[in-house]
Each structure stands twice: as structure tokens, then as C-alpha cells.
């Protein structure tokens, strides 16, 4: 891990633990073992650090989902792969995910809008999987507004892991994914 990656990782951990506003640049530099002024050799500002962490997180979630969506498989299989992949990434990047979910909105309007746009693109991929499942008769019919609600419900359930998941916990990511998918697919399937 290079120094910049180390700074991002430590900042994400501190932003998650203390919150963006309560974390100082000194906190970050102390935890890494750098002088505070040396941080600015690697980053522009604390604000830029928050932006880059959030942007990297949403990008890390979007790329695999785009690949899954382009596969020539049934929507139910796409949804299963999408949920399992999303949960795996959350568990591997808990701090960055928590920053994306809980802290990015503290960015200035222009930077926040850029992250919002990326989140909208990501969410629309989940919505498309559900829409395709309806069109192909795998999922029961919902109107477009309800597709968004279903997608948000699925992502909300997945994203809740940042609050309770522990790598030392009883269940593996795969087991959690299977439980979630059982509920999700049962709710979506044709009667």
C-alpha cells in the first residue's frame, strides 16, 4: 500500500469512527506517523480526502455491477450476483462504505452532486435488473415507482451491514447474502 492509499484508509477509518467534522488532519497524520504538513504533499485538503474516499467507494461498487448487468443471464441470477457482490464489497471495505453512506453529504454542493449522480447511476442498474425480471416474467409486476422502492429496500438492507457486520461474527458474507437473497427473491417472485 502506498502512502496515499494509507492516508485514504486511515482517514476512512477515522471518519467512520469520529465523523468527518470531528476528525482533524492532525488525527489522520498522528495515526499514520506523518507530520501534519506532510499530508498536504499527498492530498489537497480534508474535503478532497472525503470526496475521493466517497468517489472511490461508489466506483468500486459500480464497476462490478455494470459487468453483472452486461452478462447474458436471467435477471434473478443477475440480482443474486449483484447482491452477493455488493455485500462482499461492503464487508471488505466497511470504513469506506460507512463514509459513503454517512459522511459524503457533508461535501460542498458541487462535489456532493457529483457523488449523488454516481449513486443514481448505480441504483439505476439495480432498478434495471428488477425491471428486466418483470419484463421476462420472473418477478411480479410493479409500477416504475415501486421498482425504485424495491431497489432502495434491497440496497438499504445491504448497506445496513456497515452498522452491524463484524468479520469476527458468526455468519460469513456468503451466508448473509443467502439469507438476504432468500427474502428478496421470495418477495419479488411471481406467485
Secondary structure, DSSP 8 states (H G I E B T S, - for coil): --HHHHHHHHHHHHHHHH-TTT--HHHHHHHHT--HHHHHHH-S-HHHHHHHHHHHHHHHHHHHHHHHHTSSS-HHHHHHHHHHHHHHHHHHTHHHHHHHHHTGGGS-HHHHHHHHHHHHHHHHHHHHHHHHHHHTTSB----HHHHHHHHHHHHHHHHTHHHH--TTSSS-HHHHHHHHHHHHHHHHB--
